[in-house]
């Protein structure tokens, strides 16, 4: 199940870090403004209201910050509005990027998720681009150049629903990029966003591909390696054929 996503919100005790995407409690601090002969300066202070007894030229500024305990990333806010970094959100219909996703695909997936609220056409094209570079990375050297041919190689390595959805992503991404108008029901369904669950399914198919080709095999290999050698040696190297009677 993808990690929980909570959008950053002013004074919220927990949200998803826009830097490392960790979902955790954040530490809030205020910025104190000091005015002196060398101009204005700012420093972190305890988060709170302005001190009425503060010396002249010193007090709480409209700036505040939230600090992520996981990566120590600092998010800056001006009068309750997030200013830095630019908010890169994962809408509810775009699950968080899995850690095992190939590095070459991560920026594309993040951009697809970030642009989704603004341009579903761009998000569709970026989802296809994510799938394109990811299959090139995960398949051996010499794999076909055409995406549909690379997907055909994966037919026996992923579940049928995932395989079908990967072809949907390929088709919708192509049509969204090259056609000026929605050309069929699949494209209309994504571009018009009439069904948020459908959009989630497209993004989740990319996450599932990583899970089925990378994460599950890695976890299975690690778990299998922990078995005693005598137990591993007694396990058949090939699974028995399915009973067709």
Buried (B, 14 or more C-beta within 10 A) or exposed (E): EBBEBEBBEBEEEEBBBBBEBBBEEBEBBBBBBBEEEEEEEEEEBEBEEEEEEEEEEEBBBEBBBBBBEBEEBBBEBEEEEBEEEEEBBBBEBBBBBBEBBBEEBBBBBBBBBBBBEEEBBBBBBBBBBBBBBBBBEBBEEEEBEEBEEBBEEBEEBBEEEBBEBBBBBBBBBBBBBEEEEBBEEBBBBBBEBEEEEBBBBBBBBBBBBBBBBBBEEEEEEEEEEEEEEEEEEEEEEEEEEEEEE
